[in-house]
């Protein structure tokens, strides 16, 4: 079963327990290419900073 699922010794997995079920998923972080392919500007709001840095941002950038 593990071979068919693509799980080998040392593979990171996530175990979830639900009523009547134990679910084991391969815990693989997406690659940058996968994340960029999934990015939808309409859905994610095309984040843009519309104001100048404030608080710790100002100190980090030297904009005090």
C-alpha positions as CSV (number, residue, x, y, z in Angstrom):
1,X,0.0,0.0,0.0
2,X,2.8,2.4,0.9
3,X,4.6,1.8,-2.4
4,X,1.3,2.4,-4.4
5,X,0.8,5.7,-2.4
6,X,4.3,6.8,-3.0
7,X,5.4,6.6,0.6
8,X,8.8,5.3,1.6
9,X,10.7,5.1,4.8
10,X,11.4,8.6,6.1
11,X,8.6,10.2,4.0
12,X,6.9,13.1,5.9
13,X,3.3,12.3,6.4
14,X,0.3,14.0,8.1
15,X,-2.1,11.8,10.1
16,X,-5.7,13.0,10.6
17,X,-8.2,11.3,12.8
18,X,-11.9,11.6,12.0
19,X,-14.8,9.7,13.4
20,X,-14.4,6.1,12.0
21,X,-11.3,7.0,9.9
22,X,-7.6,7.4,10.2
23,X,-6.2,9.3,7.2
24,X,-2.5,9.4,6.3
25,X,-1.5,11.9,3.7
26,X,1.9,12.5,2.2
27,X,3.0,15.9,3.7
28,X,4.8,17.5,0.7
29,X,5.4,21.2,0.5
30,X,4.5,22.7,-2.9
31,X,7.3,24.0,-5.1
32,X,7.5,27.6,-6.0
33,X,6.4,26.8,-9.5
34,X,3.3,25.0,-8.1
35,X,2.5,27.9,-5.9
36,X,2.9,30.4,-8.7
37,X,0.7,28.3,-11.0
38,X,-2.0,28.3,-8.4
39,X,-1.9,32.0,-7.8
40,X,-5.0,33.8,-9.0
41,X,-4.8,37.7,-8.8
42,X,-8.6,37.9,-8.8
43,X,-8.9,35.5,-5.9
44,X,-5.9,36.8,-3.9
45,X,-6.7,40.5,-4.4
46,X,-3.5,41.6,-6.1
47,X,-1.9,42.7,-2.8
48,X,-0.3,46.1,-3.0
49,X,0.9,48.3,-0.3
50,X,-1.0,51.5,-0.7
51,X,0.7,53.5,2.1
52,X,4.2,54.2,3.3
53,X,5.9,51.8,5.8
54,X,4.8,52.3,9.4
55,X,5.9,50.9,12.8
56,X,8.6,48.3,12.6
57,X,8.5,48.4,8.8
58,X,9.7,52.0,8.9
59,X,12.6,51.0,11.2
60,X,13.5,48.0,9.1
61,X,13.7,50.2,5.9
62,X,15.3,53.2,7.6
63,X,12.3,55.3,6.7
64,X,11.9,57.0,10.1
